Amino acid sequence: MNIMHLMRTYGTHGGEQQLSQLFSIKDNWSNKEFFVDLYNDKNFRKLINKRAPHLKVFNLLNFEIHTKNRWKEFFLVIILFPYLFIKLLILIERQKPSLCISHGFQAGVLFWPFAFISRKITWIYMHRVNKQKKLKYIFKLLYFPAKLVIGNSISVSNSLRYF
C-alpha cells in the first residue's frame, strides 16, 4: 500500500511539525509513504530532510508562494488549478497510491476532483484548525467525496461535529 500525503505547507509550524514527527518513525510503513507539497517550501524541506531523510517529497510547483491571506491563497490555487491538477495526475500515475490523506483546505481543493475520479484510491481529509459554523456548507461540499474526515486534535475533531 502506497500512502500519499498532500498538503500546502507553511514553514515549520504545528501541522508540519506533527507530520515531520510522524515521518521520522522508521518502520514498515515509512518506505510506503510519500509527501506532496503544493509549492516548494524550503523551510519544510529542511525539516523533513533532518527528521525523515528517507521520505520521498514532491513539489507540484518548484517555487515558493508567500501569502498570509487565505482568500488570496484560495484564488491562487484556483488560478493555478489546471497546472496543479495535471502535475498531481502524473504523480498519482507514477506513484500509484492506494490511500491519499489530504491535509488542509488548499490541498483539499486540489484533492476534491480526484476523490471523484480515482475511486481506486481511498481519500481521507484531515483538518488542522477549528472550523466555524458559518462556513459549514462550503466544508460539507469539500468533505463530500472523502471516505473519512478527521481532525488532528480533540478540539478540531469537536469542531467537525457541526459538519
DSSP file with accessible surface (Angstrom, degrees, kcal/mol):
  #  RESIDUE AA STRUCTURE BP1 BP2  ACC     N-H-->O    O-->H-N    N-H-->O    O-->H-N    TCO  KAPPA ALPHA  PHI   PSI    X-CA   Y-CA   Z-CA
    1    1 A M              0   0  119      0, 0.0     2,-0.4     0, 0.0    95,-0.0   0.000 360.0 360.0 360.0 122.0    0.0    0.0    0.0
    2    2 A N        -     0   0   55     94,-0.4    96,-2.5    31,-0.0    97,-1.6  -0.851 360.0-155.8 -94.7 134.5    1.4    3.4   -1.0
    3    3 A I  E     -ab  33  99A  15     29,-3.0    31,-2.5    -2,-0.4     2,-0.5  -0.948   4.1-162.0-116.3 122.0    0.3    6.3    1.1
    4    4 A M  E     -ab  34 100A   0     95,-2.9    97,-3.0    -2,-0.5     2,-0.5  -0.889   2.2-160.6-103.3 130.3    0.3    9.8   -0.4
    5    5 A H  E     -ab  35 101A   4     29,-2.3    31,-3.4    -2,-0.5     2,-0.5  -0.954   9.4-166.4-106.8 125.7    0.1   12.9    1.9
    6    6 A L  E     +ab  36 102A   0     95,-2.6    97,-3.3    -2,-0.5     2,-0.3  -0.957  21.1 148.8-116.9 127.3   -1.0   16.0    0.1
    7    7 A M  E     -ab  37 103A   0     29,-2.4    31,-1.7    -2,-0.5     2,-0.7  -0.998  48.4-131.1-156.0 153.1   -0.5   19.4    1.9
    8    8 A R        -     0   0    9     95,-0.7     2,-0.2    -2,-0.3    98,-0.1  -0.949  41.6-152.0-102.5 107.2    0.1   23.1    1.4
    9    9 A T        -     0   0    0     -2,-0.7     3,-0.1    30,-0.2    30,-0.1  -0.521  18.8-163.1 -86.0 154.4    2.9   23.7    3.9
   10   10 A Y        -     0   0   62      1,-0.2     2,-0.4    -2,-0.2     3,-0.2  -0.504  57.2 -80.0-129.1  56.8    3.6   27.0    5.7
   11   11 A G  S    S-     0   0    8      1,-0.2    -1,-0.2     2,-0.1    30,-0.1  -0.642  86.8 -33.6  88.1-130.8    7.1   26.5    7.0
   12   12 A T  S    S+     0   0   57     -2,-0.4    -1,-0.2    -3,-0.1    -3,-0.0  -0.361  92.0 126.6-130.3  52.7    7.7   24.5   10.2
   13   13 A H  S  > S-     0   0  111     -3,-0.2     4,-2.9     4,-0.0     5,-0.2   0.001  74.0 -52.8 -95.8-155.9    4.6   25.2   12.3
   14   14 A G  H  > S+     0   0   52      1,-0.2     4,-2.5     2,-0.2     5,-0.2   0.900 131.3  35.5 -51.7 -64.1    2.1   22.9   14.0
   15   15 A G  H  > S+     0   0   10      1,-0.2     4,-2.5     2,-0.2    -1,-0.2   0.895 119.2  51.5 -63.0 -38.4    0.8   20.6   11.3
   16   16 A E  H  > S+     0   0    4      2,-0.2     4,-2.4     1,-0.2    -1,-0.2   0.901 110.4  49.2 -66.3 -38.1    4.2   20.5    9.6
   17   17 A Q  H  X S+     0   0   53     -4,-2.9     4,-2.2     2,-0.2    -2,-0.2   0.923 110.8  50.4 -65.0 -44.3    5.8   19.6   12.9
   18   18 A Q  H  X S+     0   0   86     -4,-2.5     4,-2.2    -5,-0.2    -2,-0.2   0.936 113.1  45.2 -59.6 -47.2    3.3   16.8   13.5
   19   19 A L  H  X S+     0   0   11     -4,-2.5     4,-3.1     1,-0.2     5,-0.2   0.911 110.5  53.0 -65.9 -40.7    3.8   15.3   10.1
   20   20 A S  H  X S+     0   0    0     -4,-2.4     4,-1.2     1,-0.2    -1,-0.2   0.886 110.1  49.3 -64.1 -35.2    7.6   15.5   10.3
   21   21 A Q  H  X S+     0   0  105     -4,-2.2     4,-0.6     2,-0.2    -1,-0.2   0.917 111.8  48.6 -66.9 -42.8    7.5   13.6   13.6
   22   22 A L  H >< S+     0   0   80     -4,-2.2     3,-1.2     1,-0.2    -2,-0.2   0.945 112.7  47.7 -59.6 -47.9    5.2   11.0   12.1
   23   23 A F  H 3< S+     0   0    3     -4,-3.1    -1,-0.2     1,-0.2    -2,-0.2   0.725  99.6  68.7 -68.5 -20.4    7.5   10.6    9.1
   24   24 A S  H 3< S+     0   0   50     -4,-1.2     2,-0.5    -5,-0.2    -1,-0.2   0.717  76.1  97.8 -72.8 -18.0   10.6   10.4   11.3
   25   25 A I    <<  -     0   0   92     -3,-1.2     2,-0.9    -4,-0.6     5,-0.1  -0.587  67.8-151.4 -73.5 117.5    9.4    7.0   12.6
   26   26 A K        +     0   0  138     -2,-0.5     2,-0.2     3,-0.1    -2,-0.1  -0.827  43.4 124.0 -94.4 105.1   11.3    4.4   10.6
   27   27 A D  S >> S-     0   0   75     -2,-0.9     4,-0.6     0, 0.0     3,-0.6  -0.741  78.3 -65.8-142.6-165.4    9.0    1.3   10.5
   28   28 A N  T 34 S+     0   0  136      1,-0.2     3,-0.2    -2,-0.2    -2,-0.0   0.745 130.6  47.5 -64.2 -24.7    7.4   -1.0    7.9
   29   29 A W  T >4 S+     0   0  122      1,-0.2     3,-2.5     2,-0.1     4,-0.5   0.727  89.6  81.8 -86.2 -24.7    5.2    1.8    6.6
   30   30 A S  G X4 S+     0   0    6     -3,-0.6     3,-0.6     1,-0.3    -1,-0.2   0.796  90.8  50.2 -60.4 -29.1    7.8    4.5    6.3
   31   31 A N  G 3< S+     0   0  112     -4,-0.6    -1,-0.3     1,-0.2    -2,-0.1   0.466 108.1  56.0 -87.5   3.5    9.0    3.3    2.9
   32   32 A K  G <  S+     0   0   78     -3,-2.5   -29,-3.0   -30,-0.1     2,-0.3   0.375  93.9  82.2-109.8  -0.7    5.5    3.2    1.6
   33   33 A E  E <   +a    3   0A  25     -3,-0.6    23,-0.7    -4,-0.5     2,-0.3  -0.819  51.0 177.4-106.2 147.8    4.6    6.8    2.3
   34   34 A F  E     -ac   4  56A   2    -31,-2.5   -29,-2.3    -2,-0.3     2,-0.4  -0.966  19.4-133.8-143.8 160.4    5.4    9.9    0.3
   35   35 A F  E     -ac   5  57A   0     21,-2.6    23,-2.7    -2,-0.3     2,-0.5  -0.937  10.4-165.1-120.9 135.7    4.6   13.6    0.6
   36   36 A V  E     -ac   6  58A   0    -31,-3.4   -29,-2.4    -2,-0.4     2,-0.4  -0.985   6.2-166.9-122.5 121.3    3.3   16.0   -2.0
   37   37 A D  E     -ac   7  59A   2     21,-3.0    23,-2.5    -2,-0.5    24,-0.4  -0.871  21.8-138.3-104.5 139.5    3.5   19.8   -1.3
   38   38 A L  S    S+     0   0    0    -31,-1.7    23,-0.8    -2,-0.4     2,-0.2   0.905  88.0  17.1 -62.1 -40.6    1.6   22.2   -3.5
   39   39 A Y  S    S-     0   0    0     21,-0.2     2,-0.7    20,-0.1   -30,-0.2  -0.740  94.8 -88.4-125.0 173.4    4.5   24.6   -3.6
   40   40 A N        -     0   0   34     23,-1.9     2,-0.7    -2,-0.2    25,-0.2  -0.757  41.6-176.4 -86.3 113.8    8.2   24.5   -2.8
   41   41 A D     >  -     0   0   11     -2,-0.7     4,-2.4     1,-0.2     5,-0.2  -0.905   8.6-169.5-115.5 101.3    8.7   25.3    0.9
   42   42 A K  H  > S+     0   0  118     -2,-0.7     4,-2.3     1,-0.2     5,-0.2   0.867  85.0  52.2 -62.1 -37.8   12.4   25.4    1.7
   43   43 A N  H  > S+     0   0   87      2,-0.2     4,-1.9     1,-0.2    -1,-0.2   0.922 111.7  45.7 -67.1 -42.1   11.9   25.5    5.5
   44   44 A F  H  > S+     0   0    2      2,-0.2     4,-2.7     1,-0.2     5,-0.2   0.916 110.5  54.5 -65.6 -40.1    9.6   22.5    5.5
   45   45 A R  H  X S+     0   0   75     -4,-2.4     4,-2.8     1,-0.2    -2,-0.2   0.918 107.6  50.1 -60.3 -41.3   12.1   20.6    3.2
   46   46 A K  H  X S+     0   0  144     -4,-2.3     4,-1.8     2,-0.2    -1,-0.2   0.914 110.7  50.0 -62.5 -42.8   14.9   21.3    5.6
   47   47 A L  H  X S+     0   0   19     -4,-1.9     4,-2.7     2,-0.2     5,-0.3   0.932 113.4  45.1 -61.5 -46.0   12.8   19.9    8.5
   48   48 A I  H  X S+     0   0    0     -4,-2.7     4,-3.1     1,-0.2     7,-0.2   0.910 110.6  53.5 -66.0 -42.4   11.9   16.8    6.6
   49   49 A N  H  < S+     0   0   88     -4,-2.8    -1,-0.2    -5,-0.2    -2,-0.2   0.862 114.1  43.9 -60.8 -32.9   15.5   16.3    5.4
   50   50 A K  H  < S+     0   0  175     -4,-1.8    -2,-0.2    -5,-0.2    -1,-0.2   0.926 126.3  28.0 -76.1 -48.2   16.6   16.5    9.1
   51   51 A R  H  < S+     0   0   79     -4,-2.7    -3,-0.2     1,-0.2    -2,-0.2   0.793 137.1  17.7 -87.5 -32.9   13.8   14.3   10.6
   52   52 A A    ><  +     0   0    0     -4,-3.1     3,-2.0    -5,-0.3    -1,-0.2  -0.468  60.3 162.2-140.9  66.0   12.9   11.9    7.8
   53   53 A P  T 3  S+     0   0   96      0, 0.0    -1,-0.1     0, 0.0    -4,-0.1   0.732  77.0  63.2 -62.5 -18.7   15.6   11.8    5.1
   54   54 A H  T 3  S+     0   0   60    -31,-0.1     2,-0.2    -6,-0.1    -5,-0.1   0.654  81.0 103.8 -77.1 -15.9   14.2    8.6    3.8
   55   55 A L  S <  S-     0   0   13     -3,-2.0     2,-0.4    -7,-0.2   -21,-0.1  -0.486  71.5-131.1 -75.8 133.0   10.8   10.2    2.8
   56   56 A K  E     -c   34   0A 100    -23,-0.7   -21,-2.6    -2,-0.2     2,-0.4  -0.698  27.8-168.6 -79.2 129.2   10.1   10.9   -0.8
   57   57 A V  E     -c   35   0A  21     -2,-0.4     2,-0.4   -23,-0.2   -21,-0.2  -0.983   6.2-172.9-124.6 132.3    8.9   14.5   -1.2
   58   58 A F  E     -c   36   0A  54    -23,-2.7   -21,-3.0    -2,-0.4     2,-0.4  -0.954  10.4-153.8-122.8 143.0    7.4   16.0   -4.3
   59   59 A N  E     -c   37   0A  23     -2,-0.4   -21,-0.2   -23,-0.2   -20,-0.1  -0.960   7.9-155.8-112.6 133.3    6.5   19.6   -5.1
   60   60 A L  S    S+     0   0    3    -23,-2.5     2,-0.4    -2,-0.4   -21,-0.2   0.824  90.0  32.5 -75.3 -31.6    3.8   20.4   -7.6
   61   61 A L  S    S-     0   0    6    -23,-0.8    -1,-0.2   -24,-0.4   -24,-0.1  -0.971  75.3-143.2-121.2 143.7    5.3   23.8   -8.2
   62   62 A N  S    S+     0   0  120     -2,-0.4     2,-0.3   -23,-0.1   -23,-0.1   0.058  76.5  70.6 -95.9  26.1    9.0   24.5   -8.0
   63   63 A F  S    S-     0   0  104    -22,-0.0   -23,-1.9     2,-0.0     2,-0.2  -0.953  80.9-109.0-137.6 159.8    8.7   27.9   -6.4
   64   64 A E        -     0   0   58     -2,-0.3     2,-0.5   -25,-0.2   -23,-0.1  -0.598  20.1-153.1 -86.8 149.4    7.6   29.3   -3.1
   65   65 A I        -     0   0   28     -2,-0.2     2,-0.7   -25,-0.2   -26,-0.1  -0.992   7.0-165.3-120.7 122.2    4.4   31.2   -2.5
   66   66 A H        +     0   0  154     -2,-0.5     2,-0.3   -56,-0.0   -56,-0.0  -0.917  31.6 132.1-112.6 104.4    4.4   33.7    0.4
   67   67 A T        -     0   0   26     -2,-0.7    -2,-0.1     1,-0.1     0, 0.0  -0.967  34.3-172.0-149.0 137.1    0.9   34.8    1.3
   68   68 A K        +     0   0  188     -2,-0.3     2,-0.7     5,-0.0    -1,-0.1   0.354  66.8  95.2-104.4   2.2   -0.8   35.1    4.7
   69   69 A N     >  -     0   0   71      1,-0.2     4,-2.4     2,-0.0     5,-0.2  -0.840  60.9-159.2 -99.6 113.5   -4.2   35.9    3.3
   70   70 A R  H  > S+     0   0  165     -2,-0.7     4,-2.3     1,-0.2    -1,-0.2   0.818  91.2  52.1 -65.6 -29.9   -6.3   32.7    2.9
   71   71 A W  H  > S+     0   0  127      2,-0.2     4,-2.4     1,-0.2    -1,-0.2   0.907 110.0  48.2 -73.8 -38.5   -8.6   34.2    0.3
   72   72 A K  H  > S+     0   0  141      1,-0.2     4,-2.2     2,-0.2    -2,-0.2   0.922 113.2  49.7 -60.3 -43.2   -5.7   35.3   -1.9
   73   73 A E  H  X S+     0   0    1     -4,-2.4     4,-2.4     2,-0.2    -2,-0.2   0.913 108.9  51.6 -61.9 -43.8   -4.3   31.8   -1.4
   74   74 A F  H  X S+     0   0   46     -4,-2.3     4,-2.1     1,-0.2    -2,-0.2   0.942 112.1  45.4 -59.4 -48.1   -7.6   30.2   -2.4
   75   75 A F  H  X S+     0   0  117     -4,-2.4     4,-2.6     2,-0.2    -1,-0.2   0.859 110.1  55.3 -67.6 -31.5   -7.9   32.2   -5.6
   76   76 A L  H  X S+     0   0   48     -4,-2.2     4,-2.6     2,-0.2    -1,-0.2   0.927 107.7  48.9 -64.9 -43.0   -4.2   31.5   -6.4
   77   77 A V  H  X S+     0   0    1     -4,-2.4     4,-0.8     2,-0.2    -2,-0.2   0.919 111.4  50.4 -62.2 -40.5   -4.9   27.7   -6.1
   78   78 A I  H >< S+     0   0   75     -4,-2.1     3,-0.6     2,-0.2    -2,-0.2   0.931 111.6  47.2 -64.3 -43.4   -8.0   28.2   -8.4
   79   79 A I  H 3< S+     0   0  127     -4,-2.6     4,-0.2     1,-0.2    -2,-0.2   0.918 119.7  39.0 -63.8 -42.5   -5.9   30.1  -11.0
   80   80 A L  H 3X S+     0   0   40     -4,-2.6     4,-2.6     1,-0.2     3,-0.4   0.476  88.3 106.3 -85.4  -1.3   -3.1   27.5  -10.9
   81   81 A F  H <X S+     0   0   49     -4,-0.8     4,-3.2    -3,-0.6     5,-0.3   0.853  72.9  52.4 -52.4 -49.1   -5.6   24.6  -10.6
   82   82 A P  H  > S+     0   0   81      0, 0.0     4,-2.1     0, 0.0    -1,-0.2   0.937 115.0  42.7 -57.1 -43.0   -5.3   23.2  -14.2
   83   83 A Y  H  > S+     0   0  116     -3,-0.4     4,-2.5    -4,-0.2    -2,-0.2   0.936 116.0  47.5 -67.3 -46.3   -1.5   23.0  -13.9
   84   84 A L  H  X S+     0   0    0     -4,-2.6     4,-2.6     1,-0.2     5,-0.2   0.899 110.8  53.6 -61.0 -39.7   -1.6   21.6  -10.3
   85   85 A F  H  X S+     0   0   45     -4,-3.2     4,-2.7    -5,-0.3    -1,-0.2   0.936 110.4  45.2 -60.8 -48.8   -4.2   19.1  -11.4
   86   86 A I  H  X S+     0   0   95     -4,-2.1     4,-2.5    -5,-0.3     5,-0.2   0.930 113.3  50.1 -63.9 -43.4   -2.1   17.8  -14.3
   87   87 A K  H  X S+     0   0   61     -4,-2.5     4,-2.2     1,-0.2    -2,-0.2   0.921 113.6  45.5 -61.6 -43.3    1.1   17.6  -12.2
   88   88 A L  H  X S+     0   0    0     -4,-2.6     4,-2.9     2,-0.2     5,-0.2   0.903 110.2  54.5 -68.4 -37.9   -0.8   15.7   -9.5
   89   89 A L  H  X S+     0   0   65     -4,-2.7     4,-2.3    -5,-0.2    -2,-0.2   0.936 110.0  46.7 -59.6 -45.2   -2.4   13.4  -12.0
   90   90 A I  H  X S+     0   0   71     -4,-2.5     4,-2.1     1,-0.2    -1,-0.2   0.926 112.7  50.1 -63.2 -43.2    1.0   12.5  -13.4
   91   91 A L  H  X S+     0   0   17     -4,-2.2     4,-2.9     1,-0.2     5,-0.3   0.914 109.8  50.0 -63.3 -42.2    2.4   11.9   -9.9
   92   92 A I  H  X S+     0   0    9     -4,-2.9     4,-2.3     1,-0.2    -1,-0.2   0.916 109.9  51.3 -62.9 -41.7   -0.5    9.7   -9.0
   93   93 A E  H  < S+     0   0  116     -4,-2.3    -1,-0.2    -5,-0.2    -2,-0.2   0.890 116.2  41.1 -63.2 -37.3    0.0    7.6  -12.2
   94   94 A R  H  < S+     0   0  188     -4,-2.1    -2,-0.2    -5,-0.2    -1,-0.2   0.889 123.9  34.6 -78.1 -41.4    3.7    7.2  -11.4
   95   95 A Q  H  < S-     0   0   36     -4,-2.9    -2,-0.2    -5,-0.2    -3,-0.2   0.670  87.6-152.6 -91.1 -21.2    3.5    6.6   -7.6
   96   96 A K     <  -     0   0  138     -4,-2.3   -94,-0.4    -5,-0.3    -3,-0.1   0.907  15.8-165.1  49.1  60.0    0.2    4.6   -7.6
   97   97 A P        -     0   0    8      0, 0.0   -94,-0.2     0, 0.0    -1,-0.1  -0.424  20.2-165.5 -71.0 148.6   -1.1    5.5   -4.1
   98   98 A S  S    S+     0   0   41    -96,-2.5    24,-2.5     1,-0.3     2,-0.4   0.532  80.6  37.6-104.6 -12.5   -3.9    3.4   -2.7
   99   99 A L  E     -bd   3 122A  27    -97,-1.6   -95,-2.9    22,-0.2     2,-0.4  -0.999  65.7-169.7-138.9 133.5   -4.5    5.9    0.1
  100  100 A C  E     -bd   4 123A   0     22,-2.9    24,-2.9    -2,-0.4     2,-0.6  -0.991   3.8-165.3-126.3 126.0   -4.4    9.7    0.0
  101  101 A I  E     -bd   5 124A  26    -97,-3.0   -95,-2.6    -2,-0.4     2,-0.5  -0.946   9.6-158.0-110.4 115.2   -4.5   11.9    3.1
  102  102 A S  E     -bd   6 125A   0     22,-3.0    24,-3.4    -2,-0.6     2,-0.7  -0.841   4.3-157.0 -95.6 124.1   -5.2   15.5    2.3
  103  103 A H  E     -bd   7 126A   5    -97,-3.3   -95,-0.7    -2,-0.5     4,-0.4  -0.888  52.8 -14.3-106.9 106.8   -4.1   17.9    5.0
  104  104 A G  S  > S-     0   0    4     22,-2.3     4,-2.0    -2,-0.7     5,-0.1  -0.053  85.8 -64.5  94.5 170.4   -5.8   21.3    5.0
  105  105 A F  H  > S+     0   0   47      2,-0.2     4,-2.4     1,-0.2     5,-0.2   0.897 122.4  49.3 -66.4 -50.4   -8.0   23.4    2.8
  106  106 A Q  H  > S+     0   0   14      1,-0.2     4,-1.6     2,-0.2    -1,-0.2   0.931 115.9  44.5 -60.9 -43.6   -5.8   24.2   -0.2
  107  107 A A  H  > S+     0   0    0     -4,-0.4     4,-2.8     1,-0.2    -1,-0.2   0.879 110.7  56.8 -65.8 -34.5   -4.8   20.6   -0.6
  108  108 A G  H  X S+     0   0    0     -4,-2.0     4,-1.7     2,-0.2    -2,-0.2   0.879 102.8  53.4 -63.6 -38.4   -8.5   19.7   -0.1
  109  109 A V  H  < S+     0   0   21     -4,-2.4    -1,-0.2     1,-0.2    -2,-0.2   0.921 114.0  42.9 -62.3 -40.6   -9.5   21.9   -3.0
  110  110 A L  H  X S+     0   0    0     -4,-1.6     4,-0.6     1,-0.2    -2,-0.2   0.893 114.5  48.8 -73.6 -38.4   -7.0   20.1   -5.2
  111  111 A F  H  X S+     0   0    0     -4,-2.8     4,-2.1     1,-0.2    -1,-0.2   0.774  91.1  85.4 -72.9 -22.9   -7.9   16.6   -4.0
  112  112 A W  H  X S+     0   0   79     -4,-1.7     4,-0.9     1,-0.2     3,-0.3   0.889  92.2  39.4 -51.5 -55.4  -11.6   17.1   -4.4
  113  113 A P  H >> S+     0   0   26      0, 0.0     4,-2.4     0, 0.0     3,-0.6   0.886 113.5  56.6 -67.7 -30.4  -12.0   16.2   -8.1
  114  114 A F  H 3X S+     0   0    1     -4,-0.6     4,-3.1     1,-0.2    -2,-0.2   0.862  99.2  60.2 -64.9 -34.7   -9.5   13.3   -7.7
  115  115 A A  H 3< S+     0   0    0     -4,-2.1    -1,-0.2    -3,-0.3    -3,-0.1   0.788 111.5  40.4 -65.1 -26.3  -11.7   11.8   -5.0
  116  116 A F  H << S+     0   0   85     -4,-0.9     3,-0.2    -3,-0.6    -2,-0.2   0.855 121.8  40.8 -84.2 -39.9  -14.5   11.6   -7.5
  117  117 A I  H  < S+     0   0  109     -4,-2.4     2,-1.2     1,-0.2    -2,-0.2   0.921 111.8  52.6 -75.7 -48.4  -12.3   10.4  -10.5
  118  118 A S    ><  +     0   0   27     -4,-3.1     3,-1.2    -5,-0.2    -1,-0.2  -0.646  56.4 162.6 -97.0  82.4  -10.0    8.0   -8.7
  119  119 A R  T 3   +     0   0  165     -2,-1.2    -1,-0.2     1,-0.2     4,-0.1   0.616  69.1  70.9 -77.5 -10.0  -12.2    5.6   -6.9
  120  120 A K  T 3  S+     0   0  201     -3,-0.1     2,-0.4     2,-0.1    -1,-0.2   0.695  90.6  73.1 -75.0 -18.8   -9.4    3.0   -6.6
  121  121 A I  S <  S-     0   0   13     -3,-1.2     2,-0.6    -7,-0.2   -22,-0.2  -0.818  83.4-132.2 -97.5 135.2   -7.8    5.4   -4.1
  122  122 A T  E     -d   99   0A  60    -24,-2.5   -22,-2.9    -2,-0.4     2,-0.5  -0.778  25.8-151.6 -84.3 123.6   -9.2    5.8   -0.6
  123  123 A W  E     -d  100   0A   3     -2,-0.6    24,-2.9    22,-0.2    25,-1.0  -0.868  16.0-178.9-105.2 127.3   -9.4    9.6    0.1
  124  124 A I  E     -de 101 148A  23    -24,-2.9   -22,-3.0    -2,-0.5     2,-0.5  -0.965  13.5-152.2-123.6 137.7   -9.1   10.9    3.6
  125  125 A Y  E     -de 102 149A   0     23,-2.6    25,-2.5    -2,-0.4     2,-0.5  -0.948   9.9-165.3-112.0 125.4   -9.4   14.6    4.6
  126  126 A M  E     -de 103 150A  37    -24,-3.4   -22,-2.3    -2,-0.5     2,-0.3  -0.952   5.7-153.2-113.1 127.0   -7.6   15.8    7.7
  127  127 A H  E     - e   0 151A   2     23,-3.0    25,-1.6    -2,-0.5    26,-0.2  -0.749  11.6-174.1 -97.1 147.4   -8.3   19.2    9.2
  128  128 A R        +     0   0   48     -2,-0.3     2,-0.3    23,-0.2    -1,-0.1   0.450  65.3  45.5-117.8  -6.9   -5.8   21.1   11.3
  129  129 A V  S    S-     0   0   86     27,-0.1    -1,-0.1    26,-0.1    24,-0.0  -0.961  90.9 -88.8-137.1 156.6   -7.8   24.0   12.6
  130  130 A N        -     0   0   93     -2,-0.3     2,-0.3     1,-0.1    26,-0.1  -0.347  43.3-135.3 -62.8 142.1  -11.2   24.6   14.2
  131  131 A K        -     0   0   29     25,-0.3     2,-0.3    -4,-0.0    31,-0.1  -0.751   8.8-129.8-102.8 147.7  -14.0   25.2   11.8
  132  132 A Q    >   -     0   0   92     -2,-0.3     3,-1.4     1,-0.1     4,-0.1  -0.757  13.2-130.9 -97.6 143.1  -16.7   27.8   12.1
  133  133 A K  G >  S+     0   0  128     -2,-0.3     3,-2.0     1,-0.3     4,-0.2   0.834 102.5  68.0 -60.2 -32.5  -20.4   27.0   11.7
  134  134 A K  G 3  S+     0   0  169      1,-0.3    -1,-0.3     2,-0.1     3,-0.2   0.740 103.1  44.9 -65.5 -19.3  -20.9   29.9    9.3
  135  135 A L  G X> S+     0   0   42     -3,-1.4     4,-2.1     1,-0.2     3,-0.5   0.219  78.3 116.5-103.2  15.3  -18.8   28.1    6.7
  136  136 A K  H <> S+     0   0   58     -3,-2.0     4,-2.6     1,-0.2     5,-0.2   0.833  71.5  52.4 -60.6 -34.6  -20.4   24.7    7.2
  137  137 A Y  H 3> S+     0   0  171     -4,-0.2     4,-1.8    -3,-0.2    -1,-0.2   0.881 108.6  50.5 -72.1 -34.2  -21.9   24.3    3.7
  138  138 A I  H <> S+     0   0   85     -3,-0.5     4,-2.0     2,-0.2    -2,-0.2   0.942 114.9  43.6 -64.2 -45.7  -18.6   25.1    2.0
  139  139 A F  H  X S+     0   0   13     -4,-2.1     4,-3.0     2,-0.2    -2,-0.2   0.871 108.3  57.6 -72.0 -33.6  -16.8   22.5    4.1
  140  140 A K  H  X S+     0   0   95     -4,-2.6     4,-1.3    -5,-0.2    -1,-0.2   0.917 109.0  47.4 -59.5 -40.3  -19.6   19.9    3.7
  141  141 A L  H  < S+     0   0  108     -4,-1.8     3,-0.3     2,-0.2    -2,-0.2   0.919 112.7  48.7 -65.9 -42.4  -19.1   20.2    0.0
  142  142 A L  H  < S+     0   0   12     -4,-2.0    -2,-0.2     1,-0.2     4,-0.2   0.898 114.8  45.2 -64.1 -39.4  -15.3   19.8    0.4
  143  143 A Y  H >< S+     0   0   21     -4,-3.0     3,-1.7     1,-0.2    -1,-0.2   0.705  88.4  93.8 -76.4 -21.0  -15.7   16.8    2.7
  144  144 A F  T 3< S+     0   0  150     -4,-1.3    -1,-0.2     1,-0.3    -2,-0.1   0.838  86.7  40.7 -48.9 -49.9  -18.3   15.1    0.5
  145  145 A P  T 3  S+     0   0    9      0, 0.0    -1,-0.3     0, 0.0   -22,-0.2   0.641  92.8 104.4 -79.5  -7.5  -16.0   12.8   -1.6
  146  146 A A    <   -     0   0   17     -3,-1.7   -22,-0.2    -4,-0.2     3,-0.1  -0.466  63.6-148.1 -74.7 140.6  -13.8   11.8    1.3
  147  147 A K  S    S+     0   0  165    -24,-2.9     2,-0.3     1,-0.3   -23,-0.2   0.815  86.5  13.5 -72.4 -31.0  -14.2    8.4    2.8
  148  148 A L  E     -e  124   0A  89    -25,-1.0   -23,-2.6     2,-0.0     2,-0.5  -0.997  62.4-158.7-148.6 139.5  -13.2    9.8    6.2
  149  149 A V  E     +e  125   0A  48     -2,-0.3     2,-0.3   -25,-0.2   -23,-0.2  -0.992  24.1 172.8-120.2 126.0  -12.8   13.2    7.7
  150  150 A I  E     -e  126   0A  59    -25,-2.5   -23,-3.0    -2,-0.5     2,-0.3  -0.902  24.4-135.5-131.8 159.8  -10.6   13.5   10.7
  151  151 A G  E     -e  127   0A  14     -2,-0.3   -23,-0.2   -25,-0.2   -21,-0.0  -0.821  16.5-133.6-110.7 156.4   -9.1   16.3   13.0
  152  152 A N  S    S+     0   0   38    -25,-1.6     2,-0.3    -2,-0.3   -24,-0.1   0.379  88.7  24.6 -92.5   6.1   -5.5   16.4   14.2
  153  153 A S  S  > S-     0   0   48    -26,-0.2     4,-2.6     1,-0.1     5,-0.2  -0.963  86.3-102.7-155.1 170.0   -6.6   17.2   17.8
  154  154 A I  H  > S+     0   0  134     -2,-0.3     4,-2.7     2,-0.2     5,-0.2   0.928 120.0  49.5 -65.0 -43.7   -9.6   16.8   20.1
  155  155 A S  H  > S+     0   0   64      2,-0.2     4,-2.0     1,-0.2    -1,-0.2   0.905 112.5  47.2 -66.1 -38.6  -10.7   20.4   19.7
  156  156 A V  H  > S+     0   0    5      2,-0.2     4,-1.4     1,-0.2   -25,-0.3   0.938 112.2  50.3 -66.5 -43.8  -10.5   20.2   15.9
  157  157 A S  H  < S+     0   0   48     -4,-2.6     4,-0.5     1,-0.2     3,-0.3   0.912 110.0  51.1 -59.4 -41.6  -12.4   16.9   15.9
  158  158 A N  H >< S+     0   0   66     -4,-2.7     3,-1.2     1,-0.2     4,-0.3   0.886 106.4  54.1 -63.4 -38.0  -15.1   18.5   18.1
  159  159 A S  H >< S+     0   0   10     -4,-2.0     3,-1.0     1,-0.3    -1,-0.2   0.795 100.1  62.5 -67.8 -24.2  -15.4   21.4   15.7
  160  160 A L  G >< S+     0   0   23     -4,-1.4     3,-1.9    -3,-0.3    -1,-0.3   0.661  81.3  81.8 -75.3 -12.7  -16.0   19.0   12.8
  161  161 A R  G <  S+     0   0  194     -3,-1.2    -1,-0.2    -4,-0.5    -2,-0.2   0.740  81.0  65.4 -64.4 -21.8  -19.2   17.7   14.6
  162  162 A Y  G <         0   0  113     -3,-1.0    -1,-0.3    -4,-0.3    -2,-0.1   0.639 360.0 360.0 -71.3 -14.6  -21.1   20.7   13.1
  163  163 A F    <         0   0   46     -3,-1.9    -1,-0.2    -4,-0.1    -2,-0.2   0.403 360.0 360.0-107.5 360.0  -20.5   19.3    9.6
